[in-house]
Amino acid sequence: MPENEKKDTKGVNLQIQLDEETAQGAYVNLAMVNHTETEFIMDFIYVQPQQPKAKVRARIISSPKHTKRLLKALTDNLSRYERNFGEIDVSGPNPHDAMIH
């Protein structure tokens, strides 16, 4: 099966499109998450060192069920990553701390 083709839960082939601009991605170093009863809002932000402003590069709005599935997918991938490359060190400065001061 081609990489851009996936089977959904009902066995139907789903063709995923990725335009060039989206394929380039956007570097972010901060995420902020909020929620209501019916949705989660995730803002992905780039904070420049020593700058008083930060820019939201993407906002994702998702249902609670899909957000939980995303969390599971991230957890599974982080576990595999750390098995292959070692534990990720999260010590050191956090860009969020620079925004608070």
PDB file as gemmi writes it, atoms N, CA and C in Angstrom:
CRYST1    1.000    1.000    1.000  90.00  90.00  90.00 P 1                      
ATOM      1  N   MET A   1       0.853  -1.174   0.000  1.00  0.00           N  
ATOM      2  CA  MET A   1       0.000   0.000   0.000  1.00  0.00           C  
ATOM      3  C   MET A   1       0.900   1.239   0.000  1.00  0.00           C  
ATOM      4  N   PRO A   2       0.673   2.234  -0.888  1.00  0.00           N  
ATOM      5  CA  PRO A   2       1.499   3.448  -0.896  1.00  0.00           C  
ATOM      6  C   PRO A   2       1.442   4.171   0.440  1.00  0.00           C  
ATOM      7  N   GLU A   3       2.529   4.907   0.742  1.00  0.00           N  
ATOM      8  CA  GLU A   3       2.639   5.584   2.040  1.00  0.00           C  
ATOM      9  C   GLU A   3       1.520   6.596   2.268  1.00  0.00           C  
ATOM     10  N   ASN A   4       1.039   7.250   1.194  1.00  0.00           N  
ATOM     11  CA  ASN A   4       0.005   8.272   1.358  1.00  0.00           C  
ATOM     12  C   ASN A   4      -1.397   7.678   1.338  1.00  0.00           C  
ATOM     13  N   GLU A   5      -1.491   6.338   1.335  1.00  0.00           N  
ATOM     14  CA  GLU A   5      -2.779   5.676   1.341  1.00  0.00           C  
ATOM     15  C   GLU A   5      -2.916   4.850   2.613  1.00  0.00           C  
ATOM     16  N   LYS A   6      -3.949   5.060   3.361  1.00  0.00           N  
ATOM     17  CA  LYS A   6      -4.175   4.359   4.621  1.00  0.00           C  
ATOM     18  C   LYS A   6      -5.566   3.739   4.596  1.00  0.00           C  
ATOM     19  N   LYS A   7      -5.747   2.672   5.356  1.00  0.00           N  
ATOM     20  CA  LYS A   7      -7.081   2.074   5.495  1.00  0.00           C  
ATOM     21  C   LYS A   7      -7.727   2.657   6.745  1.00  0.00           C  
ATOM     22  N   ASP A   8      -8.976   3.103   6.624  1.00  0.00           N  
ATOM     23  CA  ASP A   8      -9.675   3.591   7.811  1.00  0.00           C  
ATOM     24  C   ASP A   8     -10.255   2.404   8.577  1.00  0.00           C  
ATOM     25  N   THR A   9     -10.995   2.666   9.637  1.00  0.00           N  
ATOM     26  CA  THR A   9     -11.492   1.600  10.511  1.00  0.00           C  
ATOM     27  C   THR A   9     -12.486   0.680   9.819  1.00  0.00           C  
ATOM     28  N   LYS A  10     -13.058   1.101   8.691  1.00  0.00           N  
ATOM     29  CA  LYS A  10     -14.013   0.268   7.963  1.00  0.00           C  
ATOM     30  C   LYS A  10     -13.354  -0.430   6.781  1.00  0.00           C  
ATOM     31  N   GLY A  11     -12.017  -0.346   6.678  1.00  0.00           N  
ATOM     32  CA  GLY A  11     -11.307  -1.021   5.609  1.00  0.00           C  
ATOM     33  C   GLY A  11     -11.317  -0.267   4.293  1.00  0.00           C  
ATOM     34  N   VAL A  12     -11.802   0.967   4.281  1.00  0.00           N  
ATOM     35  CA  VAL A  12     -11.839   1.774   3.064  1.00  0.00           C  
ATOM     36  C   VAL A  12     -10.496   2.476   2.914  1.00  0.00           C  
ATOM     37  N   ASN A  13      -9.946   2.467   1.689  1.00  0.00           N  
ATOM     38  CA  ASN A  13      -8.694   3.177   1.449  1.00  0.00           C  
ATOM     39  C   ASN A  13      -8.928   4.677   1.538  1.00  0.00           C  
ATOM     40  N   LEU A  14      -8.080   5.349   2.260  1.00  0.00           N  
ATOM     41  CA  LEU A  14      -8.150   6.787   2.438  1.00  0.00           C  
ATOM     42  C   LEU A  14      -6.908   7.382   1.807  1.00  0.00           C  
ATOM     43  N   GLN A  15      -7.083   8.213   0.810  1.00  0.00           N  
ATOM     44  CA  GLN A  15      -5.948   8.839   0.150  1.00  0.00           C  
ATOM     45  C   GLN A  15      -5.701  10.191   0.819  1.00  0.00           C  
ATOM     46  N   ILE A  16      -4.501  10.353   1.371  1.00  0.00           N  
ATOM     47  CA  ILE A  16      -4.152  11.565   2.105  1.00  0.00           C  
ATOM     48  C   ILE A  16      -3.368  12.498   1.199  1.00  0.00           C  
ATOM     49  N   GLN A  17      -3.824  13.735   1.098  1.00  0.00           N  
ATOM     50  CA  GLN A  17      -3.151  14.723   0.263  1.00  0.00           C  
ATOM     51  C   GLN A  17      -2.303  15.632   1.138  1.00  0.00           C  
ATOM     52  N   LEU A  18      -1.121  15.981   0.627  1.00  0.00           N  
ATOM     53  CA  LEU A  18      -0.195  16.845   1.357  1.00  0.00           C  
ATOM     54  C   LEU A  18       0.393  17.849   0.375  1.00  0.00           C  
ATOM     55  N   ASP A  19      -0.051  19.119   0.481  1.00  0.00           N  
ATOM     56  CA  ASP A  19       0.476  20.117  -0.440  1.00  0.00           C  
ATOM     57  C   ASP A  19       1.897  20.519  -0.037  1.00  0.00           C  
ATOM     58  N   GLU A  20       2.606  21.161  -0.940  1.00  0.00           N  
ATOM     59  CA  GLU A  20       4.025  21.472  -0.715  1.00  0.00           C  
ATOM     60  C   GLU A  20       4.252  22.348   0.510  1.00  0.00           C  
ATOM     61  N   GLU A  21       3.434  23.370   0.704  1.00  0.00           N  
ATOM     62  CA  GLU A  21       3.619  24.272   1.849  1.00  0.00           C  
ATOM     63  C   GLU A  21       3.449  23.528   3.170  1.00  0.00           C  
ATOM     64  N   THR A  22       2.419  22.700   3.269  1.00  0.00           N  
ATOM     65  CA  THR A  22       2.191  21.922   4.488  1.00  0.00           C  
ATOM     66  C   THR A  22       3.306  20.910   4.698  1.00  0.00           C  
ATOM     67  N   ALA A  23       3.788  20.322   3.614  1.00  0.00           N  
ATOM     68  CA  ALA A  23       4.858  19.328   3.703  1.00  0.00           C  
ATOM     69  C   ALA A  23       6.140  19.919   4.284  1.00  0.00           C  
ATOM     70  N   GLN A  24       6.345  21.209   4.149  1.00  0.00           N  
ATOM     71  CA  GLN A  24       7.534  21.863   4.697  1.00  0.00           C  
ATOM     72  C   GLN A  24       7.510  21.883   6.219  1.00  0.00           C  
ATOM     73  N   GLY A  25       6.335  21.837   6.793  1.00  0.00           N  
ATOM     74  CA  GLY A  25       6.216  21.844   8.250  1.00  0.00           C  
ATOM     75  C   GLY A  25       6.489  23.223   8.824  1.00  0.00           C  
ATOM     76  N   ALA A  26       6.337  23.342  10.124  1.00  0.00           N  
ATOM     77  CA  ALA A  26       6.605  24.588  10.832  1.00  0.00           C  
ATOM     78  C   ALA A  26       7.264  24.227  12.156  1.00  0.00           C  
ATOM     79  N   TYR A  27       8.419  24.805  12.423  1.00  0.00           N  
ATOM     80  CA  TYR A  27       9.109  24.537  13.680  1.00  0.00           C  
ATOM     81  C   TYR A  27       8.386  25.259  14.805  1.00  0.00           C  
ATOM     82  N   VAL A  28       8.116  24.538  15.894  1.00  0.00           N  
ATOM     83  CA  VAL A  28       7.514  25.125  17.090  1.00  0.00           C  
ATOM     84  C   VAL A  28       8.283  24.632  18.308  1.00  0.00           C  
ATOM     85  N   ASN A  29       8.286  25.451  19.357  1.00  0.00           N  
ATOM     86  CA  ASN A  29       8.965  25.048  20.584  1.00  0.00           C  
ATOM     87  C   ASN A  29       8.102  25.276  21.819  1.00  0.00           C  
ATOM     88  N   LEU A  30       6.800  25.453  21.592  1.00  0.00           N  
ATOM     89  CA  LEU A  30       5.862  25.627  22.695  1.00  0.00           C  
ATOM     90  C   LEU A  30       4.477  25.218  22.213  1.00  0.00           C  
ATOM     91  N   ALA A  31       3.750  24.521  23.049  1.00  0.00           N  
ATOM     92  CA  ALA A  31       2.357  24.189  22.741  1.00  0.00           C  
ATOM     93  C   ALA A  31       1.501  24.583  23.937  1.00  0.00           C  
ATOM     94  N   MET A  32       0.367  25.157  23.653  1.00  0.00           N  
ATOM     95  CA  MET A  32      -0.594  25.499  24.699  1.00  0.00           C  
ATOM     96  C   MET A  32      -1.887  24.761  24.376  1.00  0.00           C  
ATOM     97  N   VAL A  33      -2.482  24.162  25.405  1.00  0.00           N  
ATOM     98  CA  VAL A  33      -3.687  23.363  25.211  1.00  0.00           C  
ATOM     99  C   VAL A  33      -4.789  23.903  26.114  1.00  0.00           C  
ATOM    100  N   ASN A  34      -5.960  24.090  25.536  1.00  0.00           N  
ATOM    101  CA  ASN A  34      -7.160  24.479  26.278  1.00  0.00           C  
ATOM    102  C   ASN A  34      -8.283  23.561  25.837  1.00  0.00           C  
ATOM    103  N   HIS A  35      -9.366  23.553  26.599  1.00  0.00           N  
ATOM    104  CA  HIS A  35     -10.484  22.710  26.213  1.00  0.00           C  
ATOM    105  C   HIS A  35     -11.806  23.272  26.692  1.00  0.00           C  
ATOM    106  N   THR A  36     -12.849  22.845  26.008  1.00  0.00           N  
ATOM    107  CA  THR A  36     -14.222  23.049  26.443  1.00  0.00           C  
ATOM    108  C   THR A  36     -14.801  21.646  26.639  1.00  0.00           C  
ATOM    109  N   GLU A  37     -16.072  21.571  26.900  1.00  0.00           N  
ATOM    110  CA  GLU A  37     -16.697  20.260  27.068  1.00  0.00           C  
ATOM    111  C   GLU A  37     -16.642  19.436  25.772  1.00  0.00           C  
ATOM    112  N   THR A  38     -16.646  20.118  24.632  1.00  0.00           N  
ATOM    113  CA  THR A  38     -16.782  19.409  23.354  1.00  0.00           C  
ATOM    114  C   THR A  38     -15.542  19.415  22.463  1.00  0.00           C  
ATOM    115  N   GLU A  39     -14.499  20.168  22.829  1.00  0.00           N  
ATOM    116  CA  GLU A  39     -13.329  20.212  21.952  1.00  0.00           C  
ATOM    117  C   GLU A  39     -12.060  20.611  22.697  1.00  0.00           C  
ATOM    118  N   PHE A  40     -10.935  20.218  22.122  1.00  0.00           N  
ATOM    119  CA  PHE A  40      -9.621  20.626  22.596  1.00  0.00           C  
ATOM    120  C   PHE A  40      -9.035  21.576  21.563  1.00  0.00           C  
ATOM    121  N   ILE A  41      -8.393  22.625  22.036  1.00  0.00           N  
ATOM    122  CA  ILE A  41      -7.730  23.586  21.173  1.00  0.00           C  
ATOM    123  C   ILE A  41      -6.243  23.536  21.500  1.00  0.00           C  
ATOM    124  N   MET A  42      -5.436  23.221  20.485  1.00  0.00           N  
ATOM    125  CA  MET A  42      -3.983  23.132  20.667  1.00  0.00           C  
ATOM    126  C   MET A  42      -3.319  24.182  19.790  1.00  0.00           C  
ATOM    127  N   ASP A  43      -2.640  25.127  20.420  1.00  0.00           N  
ATOM    128  CA  ASP A  43      -1.880  26.133  19.699  1.00  0.00           C  
ATOM    129  C   ASP A  43      -0.410  25.744  19.717  1.00  0.00           C  
ATOM    130  N   PHE A  44       0.199  25.707  18.538  1.00  0.00           N  
ATOM    131  CA  PHE A  44       1.610  25.387  18.387  1.00  0.00           C  
ATOM    132  C   PHE A  44       2.328  26.680  18.057  1.00  0.00           C  
ATOM    133  N   ILE A  45       3.295  27.048  18.906  1.00  0.00           N  
ATOM    134  CA  ILE A  45       3.866  28.393  18.934  1.00  0.00           C  
ATOM    135  C   ILE A  45       5.373  28.340  18.769  1.00  0.00           C  
ATOM    136  N   TYR A  46       5.921  29.365  18.104  1.00  0.00           N  
ATOM    137  CA  TYR A  46       7.364  29.527  18.031  1.00  0.00           C  
ATOM    138  C   TYR A  46       7.746  30.734  18.881  1.00  0.00           C  
ATOM    139  N   VAL A  47       8.586  30.503  19.867  1.00  0.00           N  
ATOM    140  CA  VAL A  47       9.087  31.561  20.745  1.00  0.00           C  
ATOM    141  C   VAL A  47      10.545  31.811  20.387  1.00  0.00           C  
ATOM    142  N   GLN A  48      10.871  33.050  20.021  1.00  0.00           N  
ATOM    143  CA  GLN A  48      12.261  33.399  19.754  1.00  0.00           C  
ATOM    144  C   GLN A  48      12.919  33.795  21.071  1.00  0.00           C  
ATOM    145  N   PRO A  49      14.166  33.391  21.261  1.00  0.00           N  
ATOM    146  CA  PRO A  49      14.867  33.765  22.498  1.00  0.00           C  
ATOM    147  C   PRO A  49      14.923  35.290  22.668  1.00  0.00           C  
ATOM    148  N   GLN A  50      14.713  35.728  23.889  1.00  0.00           N  
ATOM    149  CA  GLN A  50      14.816  37.146  24.261  1.00  0.00           C  
ATOM    150  C   GLN A  50      13.823  38.048  23.531  1.00  0.00           C  
ATOM    151  N   GLN A  51      12.715  37.505  23.059  1.00  0.00           N  
ATOM    152  CA  GLN A  51      11.705  38.314  22.374  1.00  0.00           C  
ATOM    153  C   GLN A  51      10.423  38.327  23.200  1.00  0.00           C  
ATOM    154  N   PRO A  52       9.767  39.483  23.310  1.00  0.00           N  
ATOM    155  CA  PRO A  52       8.544  39.564  24.122  1.00  0.00           C  
ATOM    156  C   PRO A  52       7.304  39.009  23.423  1.00  0.00           C  
ATOM    157  N   LYS A  53       7.394  38.698  22.133  1.00  0.00           N  
ATOM    158  CA  LYS A  53       6.240  38.182  21.398  1.00  0.00           C  
ATOM    159  C   LYS A  53       6.539  36.788  20.867  1.00  0.00           C  
ATOM    160  N   ALA A  54       5.486  36.016  20.704  1.00  0.00           N  
ATOM    161  CA  ALA A  54       5.594  34.683  20.117  1.00  0.00           C  
ATOM    162  C   ALA A  54       4.474  34.541  19.097  1.00  0.00           C  
ATOM    163  N   LYS A  55       4.705  33.707  18.095  1.00  0.00           N  
ATOM    164  CA  LYS A  55       3.727  33.563  17.022  1.00  0.00           C  
ATOM    165  C   LYS A  55       3.130  32.156  17.006  1.00  0.00           C  
ATOM    166  N   VAL A  56       1.801  32.101  16.949  1.00  0.00           N  
ATOM    167  CA  VAL A  56       1.116  30.824  16.774  1.00  0.00           C  
ATOM    168  C   VAL A  56       1.312  30.417  15.319  1.00  0.00           C  
ATOM    169  N   ARG A  57       1.941  29.261  15.106  1.00  0.00           N  
ATOM    170  CA  ARG A  57       2.193  28.776  13.750  1.00  0.00           C  
ATOM    171  C   ARG A  57       1.087  27.850  13.272  1.00  0.00           C  
ATOM    172  N   ALA A  58       0.356  27.229  14.216  1.00  0.00           N  
ATOM    173  CA  ALA A  58      -0.769  26.371  13.837  1.00  0.00           C  
ATOM    174  C   ALA A  58      -1.711  26.242  15.022  1.00  0.00           C  
ATOM    175  N   ARG A  59      -2.987  26.150  14.725  1.00  0.00           N  
ATOM    176  CA  ARG A  59      -4.014  25.875  15.746  1.00  0.00           C  
ATOM    177  C   ARG A  59      -4.791  24.655  15.276  1.00  0.00           C  
ATOM    178  N   ILE A  60      -4.885  23.666  16.156  1.00  0.00           N  
ATOM    179  CA  ILE A  60      -5.626  22.449  15.857  1.00  0.00           C  
ATOM    180  C   ILE A  60      -6.795  22.370  16.833  1.00  0.00           C  
ATOM    181  N   ILE A  61      -7.984  22.176  16.302  1.00  0.00           N  
ATOM    182  CA  ILE A  61      -9.188  22.021  17.124  1.00  0.00           C  
ATOM    183  C   ILE A  61      -9.681  20.596  16.891  1.00  0.00           C  
ATOM    184  N   SER A  62      -9.879  19.861  17.975  1.00  0.00           N  
ATOM    185  CA  SER A  62     -10.161  18.442  17.860  1.00  0.00           C  
ATOM    186  C   SER A  62     -11.182  17.991  18.897  1.00  0.00           C  
ATOM    187  N   SER A  63     -11.850  16.893  18.604  1.00  0.00           N  
ATOM    188  CA  SER A  63     -12.804  16.326  19.556  1.00  0.00           C  
ATOM    189  C   SER A  63     -12.039  15.660  20.710  1.00  0.00           C  
ATOM    190  N   PRO A  64     -12.685  15.499  21.865  1.00  0.00           N  
ATOM    191  CA  PRO A  64     -12.028  14.795  22.973  1.00  0.00           C  
ATOM    192  C   PRO A  64     -11.581  13.382  22.601  1.00  0.00           C  
ATOM    193  N   LYS A  65     -12.403  12.631  21.868  1.00  0.00           N  
ATOM    194  CA  LYS A  65     -12.018  11.269  21.482  1.00  0.00           C  
ATOM    195  C   LYS A  65     -10.767  11.279  20.600  1.00  0.00           C  
ATOM    196  N   HIS A  66     -10.754  12.150  19.604  1.00  0.00           N  
ATOM    197  CA  HIS A  66      -9.590  12.184  18.719  1.00  0.00           C  
ATOM    198  C   HIS A  66      -8.347  12.671  19.471  1.00  0.00           C  
ATOM    199  N   THR A  67      -8.522  13.620  20.393  1.00  0.00           N  
ATOM    200  CA  THR A  67      -7.385  14.106  21.183  1.00  0.00           C  
ATOM    201  C   THR A  67      -6.794  12.980  22.014  1.00  0.00           C  
ATOM    202  N   LYS A  68      -7.646  12.128  22.581  1.00  0.00           N  
ATOM    203  CA  LYS A  68      -7.139  10.997  23.355  1.00  0.00           C  
ATOM    204  C   LYS A  68      -6.412  10.008  22.449  1.00  0.00           C  
ATOM    205  N   ARG A  69      -6.923   9.793  21.243  1.00  0.00           N  
ATOM    206  CA  ARG A  69      -6.227   8.927  20.279  1.00  0.00           C  
ATOM    207  C   ARG A  69      -4.865   9.533  19.903  1.00  0.00           C  
ATOM    208  N   LEU A  70      -4.818  10.846  19.736  1.00  0.00           N  
ATOM    209  CA  LEU A  70      -3.558  11.525  19.425  1.00  0.00           C  
ATOM    210  C   LEU A  70      -2.573  11.349  20.573  1.00  0.00           C  
ATOM    211  N   LEU A  71      -3.032  11.507  21.805  1.00  0.00           N  
ATOM    212  CA  LEU A  71      -2.170  11.311  22.965  1.00  0.00           C  
ATOM    213  C   LEU A  71      -1.597   9.897  22.983  1.00  0.00           C  
ATOM    214  N   LYS A  72      -2.424   8.908  22.711  1.00  0.00           N  
ATOM    215  CA  LYS A  72      -1.949   7.517  22.669  1.00  0.00           C  
ATOM    216  C   LYS A  72      -0.912   7.334  21.566  1.00  0.00           C  
ATOM    217  N   ALA A  73      -1.161   7.903  20.395  1.00  0.00           N  
ATOM    218  CA  ALA A  73      -0.205   7.785  19.283  1.00  0.00           C  
ATOM    219  C   ALA A  73       1.121   8.453  19.643  1.00  0.00           C  
ATOM    220  N   LEU A  74       1.069   9.618  20.275  1.00  0.00           N  
ATOM    221  CA  LEU A  74       2.296  10.304  20.696  1.00  0.00           C  
ATOM    222  C   LEU A  74       3.040   9.496  21.758  1.00  0.00           C  
ATOM    223  N   THR A  75       2.307   8.963  22.731  1.00  0.00           N  
ATOM    224  CA  THR A  75       2.914   8.156  23.793  1.00  0.00           C  
ATOM    225  C   THR A  75       3.595   6.929  23.205  1.00  0.00           C  
ATOM    226  N   ASP A  76       2.907   6.244  22.299  1.00  0.00           N  
ATOM    227  CA  ASP A  76       3.484   5.058  21.660  1.00  0.00           C  
ATOM    228  C   ASP A  76       4.746   5.415  20.877  1.00  0.00           C  
ATOM    229  N   ASN A  77       4.697   6.505  20.124  1.00  0.00           N  
ATOM    230  CA  ASN A  77       5.853   6.909  19.324  1.00  0.00           C  
ATOM    231  C   ASN A  77       7.021   7.360  20.187  1.00  0.00           C  
ATOM    232  N   LEU A  78       6.746   8.077  21.275  1.00  0.00           N  
ATOM    233  CA  LEU A  78       7.825   8.486  22.178  1.00  0.00           C  
ATOM    234  C   LEU A  78       8.484   7.266  22.820  1.00  0.00           C  
ATOM    235  N   SER A  79       7.695   6.275  23.185  1.00  0.00           N  
ATOM    236  CA  SER A  79       8.254   5.046  23.765  1.00  0.00           C  
ATOM    237  C   SER A  79       9.180   4.354  22.775  1.00  0.00           C  
ATOM    238  N   ARG A  80       8.732   4.230  21.533  1.00  0.00           N  
ATOM    239  CA  ARG A  80       9.582   3.605  20.506  1.00  0.00           C  
ATOM    240  C   ARG A  80      10.843   4.421  20.256  1.00  0.00           C  
ATOM    241  N   TYR A  81      10.706   5.746  20.212  1.00  0.00           N  
ATOM    242  CA  TYR A  81      11.855   6.623  20.003  1.00  0.00           C  
ATOM    243  C   TYR A  81      12.890   6.406  21.109  1.00  0.00           C  
ATOM    244  N   GLU A  82      12.424   6.423  22.367  1.00  0.00           N  
ATOM    245  CA  GLU A  82      13.357   6.283  23.491  1.00  0.00           C  
ATOM    246  C   GLU A  82      13.969   4.886  23.552  1.00  0.00           C  
ATOM    247  N   ARG A  83      13.255   3.870  23.122  1.00  0.00           N  
ATOM    248  CA  ARG A  83      13.853   2.534  23.037  1.00  0.00           C  
ATOM    249  C   ARG A  83      15.004   2.526  22.023  1.00  0.00           C  
ATOM    250  N   ASN A  84      14.844   3.245  20.934  1.00  0.00           N  
ATOM    251  CA  ASN A  84      15.865   3.272  19.879  1.00  0.00           C  
ATOM    252  C   ASN A  84      17.004   4.239  20.155  1.00  0.00           C  
ATOM    253  N   PHE A  85      16.715   5.389  20.744  1.00  0.00           N  
ATOM    254  CA  PHE A  85      17.707   6.456  20.841  1.00  0.00           C  
ATOM    255  C   PHE A  85      18.032   6.900  22.262  1.00  0.00           C  
ATOM    256  N   GLY A  86      17.388   6.326  23.260  1.00  0.00           N  
ATOM    257  CA  GLY A  86      17.627   6.718  24.642  1.00  0.00           C  
ATOM    258  C   GLY A  86      16.601   7.731  25.117  1.00  0.00           C  
ATOM    259  N   GLU A  87      16.581   7.897  26.435  1.00  0.00           N  
ATOM    260  CA  GLU A  87      15.607   8.793  27.060  1.00  0.00           C  
ATOM    261  C   GLU A  87      15.822  10.232  26.615  1.00  0.00           C  
ATOM    262  N   ILE A  88      14.728  10.939  26.379  1.00  0.00           N  
ATOM    263  CA  ILE A  88      14.782  12.350  25.992  1.00  0.00           C  
ATOM    264  C   ILE A  88      14.958  13.186  27.252  1.00  0.00           C  
ATOM    265  N   ASP A  89      15.976  14.032  27.251  1.00  0.00           N  
ATOM    266  CA  ASP A  89      16.270  14.908  28.390  1.00  0.00           C  
ATOM    267  C   ASP A  89      15.450  16.192  28.242  1.00  0.00           C  
ATOM    268  N   VAL A  90      14.528  16.423  29.162  1.00  0.00           N  
ATOM    269  CA  VAL A  90      13.692  17.625  29.089  1.00  0.00           C  
ATOM    270  C   VAL A  90      14.141  18.706  30.071  1.00  0.00           C  
ATOM    271  N   SER A  91      15.326  18.531  30.653  1.00  0.00           N  
ATOM    272  CA  SER A  91      15.828  19.574  31.550  1.00  0.00           C  
ATOM    273  C   SER A  91      16.300  20.765  30.717  1.00  0.00           C  
ATOM    274  N   GLY A  92      16.544  21.852  31.386  1.00  0.00           N  
ATOM    275  CA  GLY A  92      17.001  23.054  30.691  1.00  0.00           C  
ATOM    276  C   GLY A  92      15.879  24.057  30.553  1.00  0.00           C  
ATOM    277  N   PRO A  93      16.175  25.162  29.866  1.00  0.00           N  
ATOM    278  CA  PRO A  93      15.183  26.232  29.762  1.00  0.00           C  
ATOM    279  C   PRO A  93      13.963  25.808  28.962  1.00  0.00           C  
ATOM    280  N   ASN A  94      12.830  26.319  29.388  1.00  0.00           N  
ATOM    281  CA  ASN A  94      11.559  26.074  28.730  1.00  0.00           C  
ATOM    282  C   ASN A  94      11.117  27.406  28.102  1.00  0.00           C  
ATOM    283  N   PRO A  95      10.839  27.461  26.789  1.00  0.00           N  
ATOM    284  CA  PRO A  95      10.435  28.739  26.169  1.00  0.00           C  
ATOM    285  C   PRO A  95       9.236  29.379  26.859  1.00  0.00           C  
ATOM    286  N   HIS A  96       8.354  28.568  27.439  1.00  0.00           N  
ATOM    287  CA  HIS A  96       7.190  29.115  28.142  1.00  0.00           C  
ATOM    288  C   HIS A  96       7.618  29.992  29.302  1.00  0.00           C  
ATOM    289  N   ASP A  97       8.719  29.615  30.006  1.00  0.00           N  
ATOM    290  CA  ASP A  97       9.202  30.406  31.134  1.00  0.00           C  
ATOM    291  C   ASP A  97       9.596  31.810  30.697  1.00  0.00           C  
ATOM    292  N   ALA A  98      10.152  31.945  29.509  1.00  0.00           N  
ATOM    293  CA  ALA A  98      10.569  33.251  29.011  1.00  0.00           C  
ATOM    294  C   ALA A  98       9.359  34.152  28.771  1.00  0.00           C  
ATOM    295  N   MET A  99       8.228  33.559  28.427  1.00  0.00           N  
ATOM    296  CA  MET A  99       7.015  34.363  28.167  1.00  0.00           C  
ATOM    297  C   MET A  99       6.395  34.865  29.447  1.00  0.00           C  
ATOM    298  N   ILE A 100       6.575  34.162  30.553  1.00  0.00           N  
ATOM    299  CA  ILE A 100       5.922  34.525  31.809  1.00  0.00           C  
ATOM    300  C   ILE A 100       6.590  35.722  32.454  1.00  0.00           C  
ATOM    301  N   HIS A 101       7.892  35.835  32.329  1.00  0.00           N  
ATOM    302  CA  HIS A 101       8.625  36.919  33.004  1.00  0.00           C  
ATOM    303  C   HIS A 101       8.437  38.255  32.371  1.00  0.00           C  
TER     304      HIS A 101                                                      
END                                                                             
